[in-house]
Amino acid sequence: MLIFKLYLTCGKKMTDSQGEVTPLELYEKLNVQGEKVRSLKTAKAEKAEIDTAVQLLLKLKTDYKHLTGQDYKAGCPPPENVVNQDNGSATDGIDEEDNVDPWNVSTSNAKGVDYDKLIVRFGSSKIEKELVDRIEKVTGQKPHRFLRRGIFFSHRDMHQVLDAYEKNKSFYLYTGRGPSSEAMHVGHLIPFIFTKWLQDVFDIPLVIQLTDDEKYLWKDLTIEECHRFAVENAKDIIACGFDVNKTFIFSDFDYMGSSPEFYRNVVKIQKHVTYNQVKGIFGFTDSDCIGKISFPAIQAAPSFSNSFPQIFGGRRDIQCLIPCAIDQDPYFRMTRDVAPRIGYPKPALLHSSFFPALQGAQTKMSASDANSSIFLTDTPKQIKNKVNKHAFSGGKDTVEEHRKFGGNPDVDVSFMYLTFFLDDDEQLEKIKQDYSSGALLTGELKKILIETLQPMIAQHQERRKQVTEETVKQFMTPRPLNFKL
């Protein structure tokens, strides 16, 4: 399996193609590159030229942060003898690496994956404040907290989607779920919470793929189990509040056999991707079954509107926007490479960061480990016990030390969870300040999280009870949707 390795740099100097670079020299390079990006945008240069300049700027910003421990700010040069004070790392004084692919995520850094490095590695674009402000302007709605807080942090071609939308050219949403267990956990809700917000503010159709075929190929499960998990997961997804008149949820096992148009697109994609390319992208080996090798084309097919003739007729020109966790990006880099060769628009993407396991941000959660997360089936007592017993703390060893030195919210899982689920920005900032100063103890922070999660999960469970078999059938039946293109 292919592993994407991201290396962090510590210390007072780093090396580039011209030798060692000091923080001040890197700061000056950033000033020059920032001016170049502004000039290219003002002159309305070619998109490829602007993108290249922006990627270099992002790389320089990442290098600067790792060299100095500070974010780059124009007009604020680094102090003399600056040393990286990153004390959130699980290791000290050695290089760290992040491993990210569609099936595994791990890092040795207690703060989690370095997303700035990941953006550079994957070649996507950072969601800057300018883009968040533009989404607010176009929709007329306050940006979702996931955007305000950088939880969705990276994109591909979102400006292009907004350009078209401003000209009254619509688009559709596509996201998915790999149903590997009957119960979903709170981390699984992240793309669906955000996708529902996008559906509401843009008033557009949505397709949700349940990849039960993928789970059969990768897991030790029967086809019947995987399909049953897909239906059960659909109930949790529906409970997020999606509009049945604008949403189609489908199981690959069901839809592939009933839609010639979908299958034809799968075959078109398969014809234009070589075995060597698939091995290079996904790390498949000669020992992997051929089902795994062919599966990426199935995940790519919903990116094209004519895969859903009951929704879009024969139209093949409607652009797709895909909100997903960034570990799924390899699938869609492949898709974007194939799209123009088979006459379709490239899908745009919005990438989210990973939801951390209770034990810490070094890995994402696992549905097979009951103690790694809060599940949507957990009782209030189970939620309380899991948070109190398993949630990794950024606090000090004793109350006296914590009061004196404060806690580290950057590595504290309870605070991380609150950034996802506590909507009040001012309250979240006060919690951060109080915890950092030592005024708020770890137990008190965990209590706030418990009191946030318990009603949220209880409300979800109540909504899920209202989802009948007939409701599931409505969502999962191929049919026209109610929307304007």
N, C-alpha and C positions, 0 to 999 in steps of 0.2 A: 504494500500500500504506500502510495506516495505521501511523504511528510513534507510540509512546507516549514522550513526552519528560519526563524527570525532571531537575529542576534542583536543584543543590546550592548552599548558601549559605555563604560564608566571611566572616571578619572578626569584629569585636567586637560589632556590633549587627546585628539583622535587623529587618525591617519586617513587622508584621501589621496587622490591620484598625484597630488603635488607635494605630498609629505605630511608632516604633522601640522595640525591646525589648532590654534588657540581659540578660546571662547570669543574673544574680541574679533578675531579674523572671521570666524564663522558668522558672528553678528553682522559684520560688514557685508559679507556675501549675501546674507538674507536681505539686507536693505536693498542691495543692487537687484537681486532676483525679484523682490516684491515690486520694485519700480518697473522692471521689465514686464511683469504680468499686467500691471495697470496700464502700461503703454500699449500692449498688444490688445487688451480689451477695448481701450479707447479708440484705437485704430481699426477695430473690428477685423482683426486678423483671422486667418483660417482657424477653424476649430481645432484641428490637429496640432497646430503650432501653439495655441493657447493651452491646450491640455498638457502638452509636453512641458511647457514652462511652469504650469501649476504643479505638476508631479515633482519637478525638481525643487520647487519652493517647499512642498510638503516634506520631501526628504530632508532638506536643510533644516526645517523646523524640528523634525524628529531628532536629527543629529544634535541640534542645539539643546533640546530638552534633556537628552541623555548625557550630554557633556556637562551641562550646568545644573541640571535638576530643576530648571525653570522654563516656563513657556516663553517663547520669543515675543517681545513687544517692541514695536517701532518706537524709537525715542527713549528707550530704556536699556542702555548698554549694560553688559554684565559687569558686576563688581570685580575688582582685582582679586586674584587668587581664589576664584570661585571653585568650589568642590561640590560634586554631586552629592546631595544629602538624602538621597532616596533610601529611607529606612523602612519602606514597605516591602522590600524584597525578602524572599525567603532565603536567599543566599547572599553572601557579602563578599565583594571584591572579585567575583568571577563572572565570566560571561554567562548569560542565561539564554535559553532558547524556548520558543513557543512552537508547539506542534499542532497544526490545524489541517484537517481534511473533513470531508462530509460525514465521517463516522467517528472521528476521535478529535478531542480538543484537550490539550494539556499545556501547562506552563510551570516553571519553577518560581514564578513571581507571585507573591501573595496578593498583589493588586489585580492579578489576572493577566489576560493576553494584552500585549502592547498593540493597540489598534492603529496607531499612527504607522508603525512598522508594517502592519498587515495591509494597510491601504497601499503603501509603496510596493509591497511584494505582489499584491493582486492587481495593481494598476487601476484601482478605482479612484473616485474623487471624494474628498472629505466634504461632509455636509457642513458648510460654513454658515455663519449667522445670516449672511446675505441670502442664502437659499431658504432658510427658515422664514425670514422676513417676507420673501417673495411668495412662499406658500400661504402665509397669513394674508397677504394682499390679494392673491388670486381667489382664495376661498372665502375671505371675509370672516374667518374664524380664528380664534386664538390657537396657536400651534399646540398639538398634543404634547403632553409632558415628556413623551419619548423623544420628541424632536427638541424640545426646550433643553433637555438634560443630556443630549448627545447619546441616548441609548440607541436610536437609529442614527448612525454616525457616518455612513458612507453611501455613495450612490453611483449609478451609471445612467447618464442621459436624463436626469430628472428635469434639468432646464429645458430640454427638448420637449418633454411631455407638457410642461407648463406653457411653453411657446405655442404649441398646438392647441392647448385648452383655451388659451386667451383668444384664439382665432375660431373658437366654437367647434374645434375638432376634438371629439371625445376619445377616451381610451377605456380599457377594462383592466380589472385587477385579477391576479392569479397568485394564489399561495397554496400551501399543502401541508400534509401531515403524514408521517410514516407510522402507522398504527401497530406498535409492537407490544402493547399491553392494553388491558381493558380500561384501566384508570390513567388519566392524564394528570400531570403535575402542573403547578402554577407557572413553571417556565414555558410549558407548551402554550400557555395563553398569550404570551407576548406578541407573536405575529398576528394573532387573531384579534386581540384588543386594538392593535394599531390598524389592521386592515379594515375593521368595522368603522373606525374613525374616518379613514380615507373614503370608504364607500359612502358614508353619511355626508361628508363635506363636499365631495365631488359629484355625488348622486350618479354613480356608475355601476355597471354590472360586475359580478365577481364569480370566478370559478375556483373551486377548492378541490384539489386532487388528493385522494386518499391512496397512498401507494402500498396497498396490501400485497401486491405482487413483489415489490422490493423486499418487504419484510420476510416473505416466504423464501426468497433467494438468499437472504443474508442471515436469517435466524433459524433456529431449530424449532420451527413451528409448522403446523399443517396449513394447507390452503384454507380449510374451514375455520381454523382459529384466527388466521390473519383477516379473513373477511368479516368474522364476527367482531373482532377488535375495531375494524373500520367503521362498522355500524354504531358501535358503542361510542367511539370517539366522535362520530358525527353528532351524536346527541349533545356532547359537551361543547362542540363548536357551535351548534345551533343555539345553545343556551347563552352564548355570548351576545345574542341579540341581532343577528343578521336579518336583513329584509328578505323574506322568502320570494318576493316578487322580483328581486334583483340578484339572487344567489343560486348557483347550481353547484351542489356537492356531488362528487362522483367517486366511486371505487374503480380502480383500474381493472380489476377482475370483471366487473359488470360492464363498464363503458367500452373497453377495448373491443369486445366482441359484438357490440351493437352499433358501432359508429364506423362505417367505412372511411369517412373523411379523416377521422382521428388516426386510424391505422395507416392510411396512406401517407400522412405527414410523418408518422414514426418511421416508415420505410424510406421516405425521402431523406430524413435526417441520417438514418443508418447508412445510406449509400454515400453520403458526403463526409463521413468520419471514418478514418482508417483505424485498424487495430492498434497500430503504433501510437496514434494520437490518443486513443482511449487509455492505453497503458501509461502514456506520459502524463495525462491529466489526472487519472484516478489511481494509478499505481497497481492496476490489475496484473496478475501473473499468469503464467501458462497453466497453473493449477486451479485458477478460478473457473467456475462453470460459465458456459456461454450466455446464460441468462443475465449474469452480472454485467457482462461486457456489452450486451445489447440494451440494458435497462436505461442508461442515460438518455437515449433517444425518446423513451416514454416520458421521462420527466421534462424533456424539452418541448414535446408536442403541444401542451396547453399554452405555450407562449405565442401560438399563432391562431388568429381568430377563426379561420376556416376549419379548425379542429372541432368547432361547435356550430354546425350549420343550423341547429334548432334555435340558436341565440342570434347569430350574426348572418345567417343565410350563407351565401357563397363568398362574402367579403373576406379578403385576405389582407387588407390595408389598415386594419385597426390595431394601433399599438397596444402592447401589453405592459403593465407595470407590476413588478413582482416584489412585494415586501417579504423578506426572509432573513434568517440568520446568515452571517457571512460565511459560515462553513459550507453553505450550499452554493456559493458563487462559482466553483469549478464547473458545475452543471451548466450554468448560464453563460459562462465565458465560452464554452463549447457551442451553446445555442446561438450566441451572438456572432460567432465566427461562421456558422452554417447559414444563418438567416438570409443574408444577401445573395448567397449562391443558389438558394431555392426560391428567390423572389419575394421574401417576406421582410417586414420591418424588424429591426433588432428590438428585443424586449428591453425595457428600462428596469433598473433595480434600486431598491432601498434596503440597505443592510443593517441589521441590528447586531448589537454586541451579545455576548453569551450571558445567560442567566446562571449565576454561580450555584454550585452545590452548597448545602448547609455547612459542609466541612471546610469550605474555602473556595476562592476563585481559581484555584489551580486547574480545576476540571469543570466541564459542564455536568449537569445532573444526569442520572441514569434512571430510567423507568423501572429497571430491574433491582434497584437498591431503595428499599422503602424508607431508609433513614437519610437519603441524600437530598430529599426535598419534601415540600408540603404537597400532598396529593389532593386532588379535587374531591376525593371521597373521605378525607380526614375529618374527624370530629373535632370540636373545639378543644377537648382535652388532649387529643393527639397532637394538634397544632402547638398547644402550649408546651407539651413535653418535648417535642422535637426541637422547637426553638431554644428552649432552656438548656437542653442536653447537648444538642449537636451544632448549633449555630456558632461558627468560628468568631472569636472575639478579637477586637483590636484594642482591648483595654489592657491595663497593666496588671501585674500579678497580685498586688494588694490594693486595698482601698486607699491607703495612704499614698502610695506611688501614683495611683490614678488621679487622685485629687491634686497632686503636685504637678505631674507631667501631662496629664490628659491622655485620651485614647486616640487611636488612629482610625478615622472613619473610612479611609481609603481601602483598608483590608478587612474591616468589620462587616460580616455578612448581614447582620441585622440592618445596618445602615444601608448596605447595597440593596437589600430587598425593599426598603422604604423608598429608595430613589425610583424604583419601578412602580410602586403601588400607592404612595402617598401623593395626592394631587396638589396639595397646598405648598407652593414654592417657599413662602416665607416660613412656614412651620418646619419644613425640611431643613432650611438654612439655619434656623435657630437650634434644631437638634444637632446639626453638625458642629456649630460653634460651641454649644454646651458640652458635647462629648469631647471635642478637641481640647477644651479648657479644663476638663475634669469635673465640671459642675454636674454632668450627667454620668451616672455609673452604667456599667455594662448591663446589669440586671434591669435597670430602669429603661434602657434602650430596648432590650428584648421585650419588655412589657408593652412598649409602644407598638412594636412590630406585631406582637400577638393580638393586641386590640385592633390593629389594622386588618390583619389577615382573617381573624375569626368571622367577623360579619361579612367580609367579601366572599369567603368560601361558602358560608351559610346561604347567602343570597344566590350564589351560582347553583348550589345544590337545589334550592327551591325552584329556580328557573328550569333546571334540568328535569325535575319531576313533571313539569308541564309539557315536556317534549314527548309526544306519543309516537307510536309506530307509524301512524298516519302522517304525522308531521315530518318524520324522517323520510317517508316515501315521497312527500311533496318536494322536499329539497333535493332528493336524489333522482327524481324523474326528469329525463331530458325534455325540455320544453322551452317555449319562447319566454323571454324575460321582459319586464316593463322598464324601458329606459329610452332616452333619446340620444342618438349619435350625432 
